[in-house]
Amino acid sequence: MGENSENMNTYEALLEKKSGFESEIKIRDFSITIDEPERLGGTNKGPNPVEVLLGSLGACLDFTGTIVAKQMGHELKDFQLEVEGDLDTRGVRGEADVPSGFQEIRVKVINIEGIPDEEIPHFLETIENRCPVDSTLEKGVDVKLSR
C-alpha cells in the first residue's frame, strides 16, 4: 500500500447463490437478498445487482454530503436523490455487441435542506468529487476474478 496505509480500509461482501437469480450477500452483520424481477426471469425477492449499485451511489453521495456539509459548517438535514441509469440488457445476455454496463447514470437532487442556496453548487461538486462510489464508477477499477 502507500505511505498512508493506516487510512486504507478493505471492505468485503460474501455472496451465496440460493436459486435461479436469487443470491444472498452478507456484509458484516447484515444480509441482503438480491434477485431479478419476474419479467427478467427472477422471483422478485430483492433488488437486482444494478439497482443495488444505483442505491449504493445515492447512499454514498448522502454519506459524503453529510461529511462535506459538516466541514462547511452546516448540517445536512434532508437530502433526497433520484438515481437512474440506462442499461441495454442484450449485452449481459450476449445477444448483441453492446456494453453490459450502464450507458449513463443520472442523479437528480429532489430536495436538499441545511445548505444555503448560494453554496449548493459547490457542495454538489465537492460531494461528486469525493464520493468513493462515484469515483469508482467514473474512473473505473480493475476487478480480478480468481479461484
Order of alpha helices (4+ residues) and beta strands (2+ residues): beta-beta-beta-alpha-beta-alpha-beta-alpha-alpha
